[in-house]
Amino acid sequence: MQERMLYRNPSTDLMEVKEFSSKAPYRQWVKDANGVIVLKEFAADTQLGLLRVADPVLTNIAQGYQPQEGMIGDILFPSVKVAKESGRFPAFGKEMRVLPGGDIKRAVGGLVQRMITQTGYIQLSLSEYALGFNVENREINEWAGNSSQLLVARQTTLTEKIRLYREYLQMVLATTVASYATNFALSGASKAWATTGDPIKDMLQSIALVRKTNGKNPDVVWFTPTAWYLFCNNTIVKNTIKYGGTESAPAQLYVGGESAVARLLGVKQVVVAWASYTTGTDGGFLQAAGTDAWLWESVNSACAGCAITGLGWGVPSFGYTYERLNSPIVESWYDNSVKSMKYDSEHFFDPAVTKTDGGAMYYALA
């Protein structure tokens, strides 16, 4: 026997009958914008799982996601959108710094000299980083909020995890000695930032080295948290920057200190890598507590550096994050065997160092 539903159609003010026993598990009777009851699938019902094919909505959420504070990877490795997943990606040498060979003064009818063009490249195949989650029908029914809130919360958690892994990959490159040209990554163990050392002099020397090599001042100086604490509490630094406070409490170091240090070092931006992560647990509510740590100190501790950052193709930069044009993508499908919607997020990207002398770093500062 088919079940029927009697309701008043607000558009006609008449009593009408709807059959609803034949609907699939992922379909539900809902009211449309005019108040008419219609049968809709997840693909069209935002209140029942947002969308069965939720790609446009969740893709926008994934692409517009704002990461946790303290992530600096995309600052040191600016994102460049590319159409292909593999190929030759630019790497930079000293082409712009070499004086033109021969006499480039051209006489009437003379030949135009040909310059040595930028020929460096790195062979790169973008990786796919994918993660997914399920939403079961019964979860939707029992969820205290609406289904949109459940779906957005899970998509945000997923995107945060992939974004954290992206930051991890960028951190590994930025804090690994092999990413830098010879003498551009130095141990800071003897720099004595915690006692009698002079962090300002050390950082200015590092900035000058990059500037001399590139003919351009680094635009970003970065610190890991431990290095930042050492810098801010160093006596020489406090005595130099104590305007706005006192010698023992230089206000501008602790309130908006990054901008004060940027002025002190003569760079456009100072960033501190406050991003953290947890190990030893899945992190679920009421699960055993994990171990929290600074993400940017998992390869080398207490690092500080500077970098030239570019704006895209043909512009020298310490590094870039190459990313496919339509990344990320969210795909979804209904798995009848487990009565669940499944949502898969796919991100296509990889960070790369494109100019080994475009940045410099101290590590193991103490």
C-alpha positions as a LaTeX table, in Angstrom:
\begin{tabular}{lrrr}
\hline
Residue & $x$ (\AA) & $y$ (\AA) & $z$ (\AA) \\
\hline
Met1 & 0.00 & 0.00 & 0.00 \\
Gln2 & 1.31 & 3.41 & $-0.92$ \\
Glu3 & 1.38 & 6.05 & 1.79 \\
Arg4 & $-0.10$ & 9.43 & 1.01 \\
Met5 & 0.32 & 12.88 & 2.49 \\
Leu6 & $-2.45$ & 15.48 & 2.53 \\
Tyr7 & $-1.44$ & 19.14 & 2.59 \\
Arg8 & $-2.72$ & 22.58 & 1.60 \\
Asn9 & $-0.94$ & 23.98 & $-1.42$ \\
Pro10 & $-0.26$ & 27.65 & $-0.55$ \\
Ser11 & $-0.07$ & 28.63 & $-4.22$ \\
Thr12 & $-3.59$ & 27.35 & $-5.01$ \\
Asp13 & $-5.10$ & 27.23 & $-1.49$ \\
Leu14 & $-6.39$ & 23.74 & $-2.34$ \\
Met15 & $-5.94$ & 20.47 & $-0.46$ \\
Glu16 & $-3.65$ & 18.14 & $-2.44$ \\
Val17 & $-2.26$ & 14.64 & $-2.00$ \\
Lys18 & 1.36 & 13.50 & $-2.34$ \\
Glu19 & 2.55 & 9.91 & $-2.42$ \\
Phe20 & 5.77 & 9.48 & $-0.49$ \\
Ser21 & 6.32 & 5.76 & 0.20 \\
Ser22 & 8.46 & 5.23 & $-2.92$ \\
Lys23 & 11.13 & 7.81 & $-2.13$ \\
Ala24 & 14.77 & 6.69 & $-1.90$ \\
Pro25 & 16.64 & 6.93 & 1.45 \\
Tyr26 & 18.50 & 10.00 & 0.29 \\
Arg27 & 15.32 & 11.82 & $-0.81$ \\
Gln28 & 12.90 & 13.80 & 1.30 \\
Trp29 & 9.73 & 15.82 & 0.97 \\
Val30 & 10.47 & 19.50 & 1.46 \\
Lys31 & 8.88 & 22.85 & 0.76 \\
Asp32 & 10.27 & 24.87 & $-2.11$ \\
Ala33 & 10.58 & 28.68 & $-2.19$ \\
Asn34 & 6.84 & 29.00 & $-2.89$ \\
Gly35 & 5.83 & 26.68 & $-0.08$ \\
Val36 & 4.96 & 23.80 & $-2.42$ \\
Ile37 & 5.93 & 20.35 & $-1.13$ \\
Val38 & 8.28 & 18.62 & $-3.58$ \\
Leu39 & 10.48 & 15.53 & $-3.49$ \\
Lys40 & 14.17 & 16.43 & $-3.55$ \\
Glu41 & 17.43 & 14.52 & $-3.41$ \\
Phe42 & 20.51 & 15.51 & $-1.43$ \\
Ala43 & 21.73 & 17.08 & $-4.67$ \\
Ala44 & 19.16 & 19.84 & $-4.33$ \\
Asp45 & 18.32 & 19.94 & $-0.63$ \\
Thr46 & 20.73 & 21.96 & 1.46 \\
Gln47 & 18.94 & 21.03 & 4.66 \\
Leu48 & 19.43 & 17.31 & 4.06 \\
Gly49 & 23.15 & 17.18 & 3.61 \\
Leu50 & 23.68 & 20.45 & 1.77 \\
Leu51 & 23.96 & 18.73 & $-1.62$ \\
Arg52 & 24.30 & 15.19 & $-2.93$ \\
Val53 & 26.70 & 16.56 & $-5.49$ \\
Ala54 & 27.97 & 19.34 & $-3.23$ \\
Asp55 & 30.94 & 20.24 & $-5.36$ \\
Pro56 & 30.18 & 23.95 & $-5.99$ \\
Val57 & 29.25 & 24.74 & $-2.39$ \\
Leu58 & 31.92 & 22.75 & $-0.57$ \\
Thr59 & 34.53 & 23.63 & $-3.17$ \\
Asn60 & 33.87 & 27.31 & $-2.46$ \\
Ile61 & 34.19 & 26.60 & 1.27 \\
Ala62 & 37.48 & 24.76 & 0.70 \\
Gln63 & 38.90 & 27.42 & $-1.63$ \\
Gly64 & 37.83 & 30.31 & 0.60 \\
Tyr65 & 39.08 & 28.74 & 3.81 \\
Gln66 & 41.20 & 30.92 & 6.12 \\
Pro67 & 43.95 & 28.94 & 7.91 \\
Gln68 & 44.85 & 29.13 & 11.58 \\
Glu69 & 46.83 & 32.15 & 12.70 \\
Gly70 & 50.59 & 31.85 & 12.46 \\
Met71 & 50.79 & 29.98 & 9.16 \\
Ile72 & 53.49 & 31.66 & 7.10 \\
Gly73 & 54.16 & 29.07 & 4.39 \\
Asp74 & 52.19 & 30.88 & 1.68 \\
Ile75 & 54.08 & 34.07 & 2.49 \\
Leu76 & 57.50 & 32.50 & 1.92 \\
Phe77 & 56.20 & 30.30 & $-0.91$ \\
Pro78 & 53.55 & 32.39 & $-2.72$ \\
Ser79 & 50.91 & 30.42 & $-4.60$ \\
Val80 & 51.15 & 30.31 & $-8.38$ \\
Lys81 & 48.26 & 28.77 & $-10.30$ \\
Val82 & 49.28 & 26.48 & $-13.18$ \\
Ala83 & 47.26 & 24.70 & $-15.85$ \\
Lys84 & 49.33 & 21.50 & $-15.88$ \\
Glu85 & 50.15 & 18.97 & $-13.20$ \\
Ser86 & 53.69 & 18.34 & $-14.45$ \\
Gly87 & 56.39 & 20.01 & $-16.48$ \\
Arg88 & 59.26 & 22.45 & $-16.23$ \\
Phe89 & 58.72 & 25.16 & $-13.65$ \\
Pro90 & 60.97 & 28.25 & $-13.52$ \\
Ala91 & 64.05 & 28.38 & $-11.31$ \\
Phe92 & 66.21 & 31.47 & $-11.12$ \\
Gly93 & 69.92 & 32.23 & $-11.33$ \\
Lys94 & 71.78 & 35.50 & $-11.89$ \\
Glu95 & 70.52 & 36.29 & $-15.38$ \\
Met96 & 69.28 & 39.73 & $-14.36$ \\
Arg97 & 72.53 & 40.56 & $-12.58$ \\
Val98 & 75.03 & 39.91 & $-15.41$ \\
Leu99 & 76.17 & 42.91 & $-17.43$ \\
Pro100 & 75.31 & 42.52 & $-21.11$ \\
Gly101 & 78.17 & 40.94 & $-23.01$ \\
Gly102 & 79.79 & 42.88 & $-25.85$ \\
Asp103 & 78.76 & 46.31 & $-26.98$ \\
Ile104 & 74.98 & 46.79 & $-26.85$ \\
Lys105 & 75.25 & 50.23 & $-28.37$ \\
Arg106 & 73.69 & 49.77 & $-31.80$ \\
Ala107 & 74.66 & 51.75 & $-34.88$ \\
Val108 & 72.29 & 52.43 & $-37.74$ \\
Gly109 & 71.80 & 49.15 & $-39.58$ \\
Gly110 & 73.65 & 47.21 & $-36.89$ \\
Leu111 & 72.63 & 43.93 & $-35.34$ \\
Val112 & 70.71 & 43.76 & $-32.08$ \\
Gln113 & 72.67 & 41.76 & $-29.52$ \\
Arg114 & 70.87 & 38.79 & $-28.00$ \\
Met115 & 70.84 & 38.45 & $-24.25$ \\
Ile116 & 71.26 & 35.26 & $-22.24$ \\
Thr117 & 67.70 & 34.42 & $-21.25$ \\
Gln118 & 66.38 & 32.78 & $-18.13$ \\
Thr119 & 66.85 & 29.06 & $-18.77$ \\
Gly120 & 66.77 & 27.52 & $-15.29$ \\
Tyr121 & 63.95 & 25.21 & $-14.33$ \\
Ile122 & 62.95 & 22.47 & $-11.95$ \\
Gln123 & 61.13 & 19.38 & $-13.12$ \\
Leu124 & 58.04 & 19.07 & $-10.98$ \\
Ser125 & 54.93 & 16.91 & $-10.90$ \\
Leu126 & 52.23 & 18.31 & $-8.67$ \\
Ser127 & 50.99 & 15.89 & $-6.04$ \\
Glu128 & 47.38 & 15.20 & $-5.21$ \\
Tyr129 & 46.58 & 15.45 & $-1.49$ \\
Ala130 & 43.17 & 13.91 & $-0.82$ \\
Leu131 & 41.05 & 13.40 & 2.26 \\
Gly132 & 37.38 & 12.59 & 2.73 \\
Phe133 & 34.60 & 12.15 & 5.27 \\
Asn134 & 31.20 & 10.48 & 5.53 \\
Val135 & 27.80 & 11.77 & 6.62 \\
Glu136 & 25.34 & 8.99 & 7.46 \\
Asn137 & 21.62 & 9.50 & 7.17 \\
Arg138 & 21.09 & 8.73 & 10.86 \\
Glu139 & 23.69 & 11.34 & 11.81 \\
Ile140 & 21.69 & 13.98 & 9.98 \\
Asn141 & 18.54 & 12.98 & 11.82 \\
Glu142 & 20.21 & 13.11 & 15.23 \\
Trp143 & 22.34 & 16.22 & 14.70 \\
Ala144 & 21.21 & 19.04 & 17.00 \\
Gly145 & 21.85 & 21.72 & 14.39 \\
Asn146 & 20.88 & 21.65 & 10.74 \\
Ser147 & 22.64 & 19.51 & 8.17 \\
Ser148 & 24.42 & 22.50 & 6.64 \\
Gln149 & 26.20 & 23.17 & 9.92 \\
Leu150 & 27.28 & 19.53 & 10.21 \\
Leu151 & 28.62 & 19.45 & 6.67 \\
Val152 & 30.41 & 22.79 & 6.87 \\
Ala153 & 32.00 & 21.83 & 10.20 \\
Arg154 & 33.41 & 18.62 & 8.76 \\
Gln155 & 34.59 & 20.29 & 5.57 \\
Thr156 & 36.32 & 22.99 & 7.60 \\
Thr157 & 38.07 & 20.37 & 9.75 \\
Leu158 & 39.21 & 18.51 & 6.63 \\
Thr159 & 40.48 & 21.66 & 4.95 \\
Glu160 & 42.37 & 22.65 & 8.11 \\
Lys161 & 44.13 & 19.27 & 8.14 \\
Ile162 & 45.22 & 19.54 & 4.50 \\
Arg163 & 46.23 & 23.18 & 4.98 \\
Leu164 & 48.31 & 22.15 & 8.01 \\
Tyr165 & 50.04 & 19.51 & 5.90 \\
Arg166 & 50.72 & 22.10 & 3.20 \\
Glu167 & 52.29 & 24.31 & 5.86 \\
Tyr168 & 54.35 & 21.31 & 6.99 \\
Leu169 & 55.74 & 20.77 & 3.48 \\
Gln170 & 56.60 & 24.46 & 3.17 \\
Met171 & 58.21 & 24.43 & 6.62 \\
Val172 & 60.42 & 21.46 & 5.74 \\
Leu173 & 61.83 & 23.33 & 2.73 \\
Ala174 & 62.32 & 26.62 & 4.59 \\
Thr175 & 64.07 & 25.10 & 7.62 \\
Thr176 & 66.25 & 22.51 & 5.85 \\
Val177 & 69.88 & 23.51 & 5.34 \\
Ala178 & 70.04 & 21.81 & 1.91 \\
Ser179 & 67.43 & 24.24 & 0.56 \\
Tyr180 & 69.96 & 27.08 & 0.69 \\
Ala181 & 73.10 & 27.96 & $-1.24$ \\
Thr182 & 76.44 & 27.43 & 0.48 \\
Asn183 & 76.88 & 29.70 & 3.54 \\
Phe184 & 73.28 & 30.93 & 3.31 \\
Ala185 & 72.14 & 28.58 & 6.13 \\
Leu186 & 74.30 & 28.82 & 9.24 \\
Ser187 & 74.17 & 27.39 & 12.74 \\
Gly188 & 73.18 & 29.98 & 15.34 \\
Ala189 & 74.36 & 27.93 & 18.32 \\
Ser190 & 77.25 & 30.31 & 18.95 \\
Lys191 & 75.31 & 33.52 & 18.32 \\
Ala192 & 74.37 & 33.82 & 22.01 \\
Trp193 & 71.02 & 35.51 & 21.45 \\
Ala194 & 69.97 & 34.46 & 24.95 \\
Thr195 & 72.85 & 36.35 & 26.57 \\
Thr196 & 75.40 & 38.71 & 25.07 \\
Gly197 & 74.78 & 38.21 & 21.35 \\
Asp198 & 73.59 & 40.85 & 18.92 \\
Pro199 & 70.55 & 39.53 & 16.98 \\
Ile200 & 70.12 & 42.79 & 15.09 \\
Lys201 & 73.64 & 42.62 & 13.66 \\
Asp202 & 73.22 & 38.95 & 12.79 \\
Met203 & 69.94 & 39.50 & 10.96 \\
Leu204 & 71.25 & 42.58 & 9.14 \\
Gln205 & 74.27 & 40.56 & 7.96 \\
Ser206 & 71.95 & 37.86 & 6.67 \\
Ile207 & 69.77 & 40.43 & 4.90 \\
Ala208 & 72.85 & 42.10 & 3.39 \\
Leu209 & 74.10 & 38.75 & 2.04 \\
Val210 & 70.83 & 38.11 & 0.22 \\
Arg211 & 70.67 & 41.71 & $-1.01$ \\
Lys212 & 74.23 & 41.64 & $-2.36$ \\
Thr213 & 73.58 & 38.39 & $-4.19$ \\
Asn214 & 70.26 & 39.42 & $-5.69$ \\
Gly215 & 70.45 & 43.20 & $-5.97$ \\
Lys216 & 67.20 & 43.31 & $-4.07$ \\
Asn217 & 66.41 & 43.60 & $-0.39$ \\
Pro218 & 64.55 & 40.64 & 1.16 \\
Asp219 & 60.97 & 41.67 & 1.77 \\
Val220 & 60.20 & 39.13 & 4.52 \\
Val221 & 62.01 & 38.23 & 7.73 \\
Trp222 & 60.65 & 35.23 & 9.61 \\
Phe223 & 61.11 & 33.68 & 13.04 \\
Thr224 & 60.05 & 30.45 & 14.69 \\
Pro225 & 58.53 & 30.99 & 18.16 \\
Thr226 & 61.68 & 30.11 & 20.13 \\
Ala227 & 63.84 & 32.36 & 17.97 \\
Trp228 & 61.28 & 35.16 & 18.36 \\
Tyr229 & 61.39 & 34.87 & 22.16 \\
Leu230 & 65.20 & 34.98 & 22.07 \\
Phe231 & 65.16 & 38.03 & 19.80 \\
Cys232 & 62.58 & 39.97 & 21.82 \\
Asn233 & 64.26 & 39.31 & 25.17 \\
Asn234 & 67.79 & 40.08 & 24.05 \\
Thr235 & 69.24 & 43.08 & 25.93 \\
Ile236 & 70.71 & 44.73 & 22.84 \\
Val237 & 67.41 & 44.45 & 20.99 \\
Lys238 & 65.48 & 45.91 & 23.91 \\
Asn239 & 67.91 & 48.78 & 24.30 \\
Thr240 & 67.68 & 49.54 & 20.58 \\
Ile241 & 63.93 & 49.44 & 20.29 \\
Lys242 & 62.87 & 50.69 & 23.71 \\
Tyr243 & 61.09 & 53.78 & 22.38 \\
Gly244 & 57.43 & 53.50 & 23.32 \\
Gly245 & 58.27 & 51.60 & 26.49 \\
Thr246 & 61.07 & 51.22 & 29.00 \\
Glu247 & 64.35 & 49.37 & 28.82 \\
Ser248 & 62.92 & 46.48 & 30.80 \\
Ala249 & 59.55 & 46.48 & 28.99 \\
Pro250 & 59.83 & 47.72 & 25.40 \\
Ala251 & 56.17 & 48.03 & 24.52 \\
Gln252 & 56.56 & 47.83 & 20.77 \\
Leu253 & 58.27 & 44.45 & 20.98 \\
Tyr254 & 55.36 & 42.83 & 22.79 \\
Val255 & 52.46 & 44.75 & 21.27 \\
Gly256 & 52.64 & 44.69 & 17.49 \\
Gly257 & 56.27 & 43.67 & 17.76 \\
Glu258 & 56.48 & 42.35 & 14.20 \\
Ser259 & 55.93 & 45.81 & 12.70 \\
Ala260 & 58.49 & 47.33 & 15.06 \\
Val261 & 61.10 & 44.74 & 14.12 \\
Ala262 & 60.31 & 45.23 & 10.43 \\
Arg263 & 61.17 & 48.92 & 10.79 \\
Leu264 & 64.27 & 48.04 & 12.77 \\
Leu265 & 65.56 & 45.62 & 10.12 \\
Gly266 & 64.42 & 47.65 & 7.14 \\
Val267 & 62.12 & 45.06 & 5.60 \\
Lys268 & 58.49 & 45.19 & 4.53 \\
Gln269 & 57.22 & 42.39 & 6.74 \\
Val270 & 58.19 & 40.31 & 9.77 \\
Val271 & 56.24 & 37.13 & 10.45 \\
Val272 & 56.35 & 34.62 & 13.28 \\
Ala273 & 55.49 & 30.99 & 12.59 \\
Trp274 & 53.01 & 30.40 & 15.41 \\
Ala275 & 51.39 & 27.39 & 13.72 \\
Ser276 & 51.22 & 24.38 & 16.01 \\
Tyr277 & 50.24 & 20.73 & 15.65 \\
Thr278 & 49.42 & 17.72 & 17.82 \\
Thr279 & 50.89 & 14.21 & 17.78 \\
Gly280 & 49.89 & 11.01 & 19.52 \\
Thr281 & 46.09 & 11.23 & 19.10 \\
Asp282 & 43.36 & 11.70 & 16.54 \\
Gly283 & 42.31 & 14.74 & 18.53 \\
Gly284 & 38.68 & 13.78 & 19.03 \\
Phe285 & 36.58 & 15.22 & 21.85 \\
Leu286 & 37.38 & 13.56 & 25.21 \\
Gln287 & 40.17 & 11.47 & 23.65 \\
Ala288 & 43.54 & 11.11 & 25.34 \\
Ala289 & 45.47 & 14.34 & 25.20 \\
Gly290 & 48.15 & 14.52 & 22.51 \\
Thr291 & 51.46 & 16.35 & 22.50 \\
Asp292 & 51.41 & 19.90 & 21.16 \\
Ala293 & 54.43 & 21.39 & 19.41 \\
Trp294 & 55.46 & 24.30 & 17.21 \\
Leu295 & 55.18 & 23.10 & 13.61 \\
Trp296 & 58.09 & 25.21 & 12.35 \\
Glu297 & 60.50 & 23.74 & 14.90 \\
Ser298 & 60.06 & 20.10 & 13.93 \\
Val299 & 63.08 & 20.00 & 11.56 \\
Asn300 & 65.45 & 22.53 & 13.13 \\
Ser301 & 64.82 & 24.36 & 16.37 \\
Ala302 & 64.90 & 28.13 & 16.88 \\
Cys303 & 65.23 & 29.32 & 13.29 \\
Ala304 & 65.23 & 32.84 & 11.87 \\
Gly305 & 65.59 & 33.83 & 8.26 \\
Cys306 & 64.87 & 36.23 & 5.45 \\
Ala307 & 63.57 & 35.74 & 1.92 \\
Ile308 & 62.81 & 37.42 & $-1.35$ \\
Thr309 & 59.28 & 36.59 & $-2.42$ \\
Gly310 & 57.95 & 36.98 & $-5.95$ \\
Leu311 & 54.59 & 37.49 & $-7.58$ \\
Gly312 & 54.54 & 34.70 & $-10.12$ \\
Trp313 & 56.02 & 33.58 & $-13.39$ \\
Gly314 & 59.34 & 35.14 & $-14.33$ \\
Val315 & 59.80 & 36.92 & $-10.99$ \\
Pro316 & 62.68 & 35.58 & $-8.86$ \\
Ser317 & 61.61 & 34.24 & $-5.50$ \\
Phe318 & 63.13 & 32.03 & $-2.83$ \\
Gly319 & 60.23 & 29.67 & $-3.46$ \\
Tyr320 & 56.76 & 29.19 & $-4.85$ \\
Thr321 & 53.84 & 26.89 & $-4.18$ \\
Tyr322 & 52.68 & 25.66 & $-7.58$ \\
Glu323 & 48.97 & 24.87 & $-7.53$ \\
Arg324 & 46.61 & 23.59 & $-10.20$ \\
Leu325 & 44.11 & 26.13 & $-11.47$ \\
Asn326 & 40.94 & 24.44 & $-10.20$ \\
Ser327 & 42.40 & 23.18 & $-6.93$ \\
Pro328 & 40.89 & 22.29 & $-4.54$ \\
Ile329 & 37.96 & 20.22 & $-5.77$ \\
Val330 & 35.28 & 18.59 & $-3.63$ \\
Glu331 & 33.44 & 15.57 & $-5.03$ \\
Ser332 & 30.56 & 13.76 & $-3.35$ \\
Trp333 & 28.52 & 10.63 & $-3.90$ \\
Tyr334 & 25.96 & 8.48 & $-2.14$ \\
Asp335 & 27.02 & 5.03 & $-0.93$ \\
Asn336 & 23.83 & 3.05 & $-0.51$ \\
Ser337 & 25.66 & 0.14 & 1.15 \\
Val338 & 26.39 & 2.25 & 4.24 \\
Lys339 & 23.55 & 4.78 & 3.81 \\
Ser340 & 26.02 & 7.65 & 3.77 \\
Met341 & 27.05 & 10.60 & 1.68 \\
Lys342 & 30.79 & 10.57 & 1.00 \\
Tyr343 & 32.72 & 13.77 & 0.38 \\
Asp344 & 36.23 & 13.71 & $-1.08$ \\
Ser345 & 38.49 & 16.78 & $-1.21$ \\
Glu346 & 41.35 & 16.83 & $-3.69$ \\
His347 & 44.14 & 19.41 & $-3.54$ \\
Phe348 & 46.81 & 19.60 & $-6.25$ \\
Phe349 & 49.96 & 21.48 & $-5.24$ \\
Asp350 & 53.61 & 21.29 & $-4.26$ \\
Pro351 & 55.98 & 23.89 & $-2.79$ \\
Ala352 & 59.45 & 24.24 & $-4.27$ \\
Val353 & 62.62 & 26.26 & $-3.69$ \\
Thr354 & 63.30 & 28.19 & $-6.91$ \\
Lys355 & 66.25 & 30.36 & $-5.84$ \\
Thr356 & 68.58 & 28.89 & $-3.24$ \\
Asp357 & 70.35 & 32.21 & $-2.65$ \\
Gly358 & 67.04 & 34.09 & $-2.49$ \\
Gly359 & 66.88 & 33.49 & 1.25 \\
Ala360 & 69.09 & 32.89 & 4.27 \\
Met361 & 68.58 & 31.22 & 7.64 \\
Tyr362 & 70.06 & 30.74 & 11.09 \\
Tyr363 & 69.10 & 27.53 & 12.84 \\
Ala364 & 69.62 & 26.13 & 16.37 \\
Leu365 & 69.81 & 29.65 & 17.79 \\
Ala366 & 70.55 & 29.79 & 21.49 \\
\hline
\end{tabular}
